[in-house]
Amino acid sequence: MSSLLVFPGQGAQRIGMLQALPADLLEEASDALGEDVRQLDSAQALASTWAVQLCLLIVGVAQARQLQRTPDFVAGLSIGAYPAAVIAGALAFDEAIKLVSLRGELMQNAYPQGYGMTAIIGPSLSTVESVLAEIHSLQTPVYLANINADNQTVIAGSNEAMQRVAERVKGNGVAKRLAVSVPSHCALLEQPAHILAQAFGPLKAPRITYLSSTRARPIHNPEQLRDDLAFNMCRVVDWRGTVQSAYERGVRLQIELPPGAVLTGLSRRVFEQGTVIACEGARLDTLQALLDEEERRHR
């Protein structure tokens, strides 16, 4: 049996999320960015996709470093793939800061307003895909972005198109606009993804198994990992498949890094056995004990 650390994506952010983190890590992040990262988690700053992505990277790495035991697997949803790659030993933290800064800037500049993402809860994947096919056009672009669970998907596109989808599913489900100001995980971001890919330097082979949330399988090759990180902004996230892949590979302990516990709720639908827990609200020594126990079982 094995353990898995998961890192959340945009929408999980909250005001003040950096303030209690270790000073040395904040200094390391500030040096890499060239400005004080402590200014990034105000309400005003978090209106920016750029600041949100940097905050989620920093929090994820900081909290994962506090866990003394090494997990067997890591996975991240969207921007969460970057702290996952850092903890896997494939990407240096200072390089991740620079890449995520560029990633957020490219995404924000591509669609500064009028676009975003919406969660659709209730209808099946096939139903959502049918509605999208009817509404999508050059004037009203809208795409499938995330497959989170059997009855939960996320769409991305223009505000007008997403509103039309919301009206179509009313009565059969719930459409909830997410705190994401760009249309992630769809073809609208292909061009920024190509620009980001050119900024990557060489990566190392991950020391911990890295699960791709777009391919829903492990990636060991550094070039494939580079492709996965650079292009995950324009590829559909299959989080349901990623968690299922981990469970089928023997994972029986999943720990979700802060902020929030959204991924914990989604994974409980897949984990028939084992433990699914979020760092928030849990004691550090409890998390350490769970990792220790899973490691003993794995031997």
FENRA-V742924 format. One record per residue. N is the residue number from 1. RES is the residue in one letter. PSI is psi in whole degrees, 0 to 359 (999 if undefined). Layout:
# FENRA-V742924
n/res/psi
N/RES/PSI
N/RES/PSI
This chain:
# FENRA-V742924
n/res/psi
1/M/154
2/S/170
3/S/153
4/L/130
5/L/132
6/V/144
7/F/127
8/P/167
9/G/190
10/Q/147
11/G/338
12/A/347
13/Q/156
14/R/158
15/I/137
16/G/15
17/M/344
18/L/346
19/Q/331
20/A/9
21/L/158
22/P/137
23/A/323
24/D/323
25/L/321
26/L/323
27/E/318
28/E/316
29/A/319
30/S/320
31/D/318
32/A/323
33/L/330
34/G/14
35/E/165
36/D/114
37/V/345
38/R/346
39/Q/359
40/L/348
41/D/22
42/S/164
43/A/319
44/Q/316
45/A/322
46/L/358
47/A/347
48/S/129
49/T/321
50/W/310
51/A/320
52/V/313
53/Q/319
54/L/317
55/C/317
56/L/322
57/L/310
58/I/314
59/V/316
60/G/313
61/V/316
62/A/312
63/Q/322
64/A/326
65/R/339
66/Q/339
67/L/119
68/Q/335
69/R/141
70/T/129
71/P/171
72/D/330
73/F/153
74/V/150
75/A/150
76/G/144
77/L/118
78/S/243
79/I/336
80/G/342
81/A/333
82/Y/309
83/P/328
84/A/317
85/A/325
86/V/312
87/I/332
88/A/351
89/G/12
90/A/336
91/L/128
92/A/146
93/F/317
94/D/325
95/E/323
96/A/320
97/I/314
98/K/319
99/L/318
100/V/325
101/S/314
102/L/317
103/R/310
104/G/321
105/E/316
106/L/316
107/M/319
108/Q/318
109/N/331
110/A/321
111/Y/77
112/P/337
113/Q/161
114/G/4
115/Y/167
116/G/206
117/M/150
118/T/132
119/A/137
120/I/113
121/I/124
122/G/293
123/P/151
124/S/165
125/L/317
126/S/324
127/T/314
128/V/317
129/E/323
130/S/317
131/V/318
132/L/319
133/A/326
134/E/326
135/I/329
136/H/133
137/S/177
138/L/325
139/Q/330
140/T/71
141/P/133
142/V/138
143/Y/157
144/L/132
145/A/315
146/N/140
147/I/100
148/N/326
149/A/176
150/D/325
151/N/27
152/Q/117
153/T/170
154/V/137
155/I/158
156/A/145
157/G/203
158/S/154
159/N/318
160/E/315
161/A/318
162/M/326
163/Q/322
164/R/319
165/V/316
166/A/319
167/E/325
168/R/326
169/V/352
170/K/132
171/G/331
172/N/357
173/G/187
174/V/134
175/A/119
176/K/115
177/R/133
178/L/159
179/A/58
180/V/125
181/S/10
182/V/156
183/P/79
184/S/159
185/H/41
186/C/175
187/A/342
188/L/339
189/L/19
190/E/316
191/Q/313
192/P/326
193/A/320
194/H/322
195/I/316
196/L/319
197/A/326
198/Q/343
199/A/350
200/F/137
201/G/188
202/P/141
203/L/161
204/K/159
205/A/133
206/P/136
207/R/334
208/I/141
209/T/122
210/Y/121
211/L/122
212/S/131
213/S/354
214/T/329
215/R/342
216/A/40
217/R/165
218/P/149
219/I/126
220/H/333
221/N/128
222/P/323
223/E/321
224/Q/325
225/L/319
226/R/314
227/D/318
228/D/315
229/L/316
230/A/321
231/F/4
232/N/341
233/M/339
234/C/14
235/R/148
236/V/134
237/V/124
238/D/77
239/W/323
240/R/313
241/G/325
242/T/313
243/V/320
244/Q/320
245/S/318
246/A/315
247/Y/318
248/E/337
249/R/11
250/G/4
251/V/128
252/R/3
253/L/119
254/Q/129
255/I/124
256/E/126
257/L/153
258/P/163
259/P/156
260/G/184
261/A/26
262/V/316
263/L/331
264/T/315
265/G/319
266/L/322
267/S/333
268/R/337
269/R/339
270/V/321
271/F/99
272/E/330
273/Q/161
274/G/196
275/T/132
276/V/122
277/I/148
278/A/145
279/C/319
280/E/128
281/G/355
282/A/146
283/R/146
284/L/320
285/D/331
286/T/316
287/L/320
288/Q/318
289/A/321
290/L/318
291/L/319
292/D/315
293/E/318
294/E/324
295/E/320
296/R/320
297/R/328
298/H/338
299/R/999
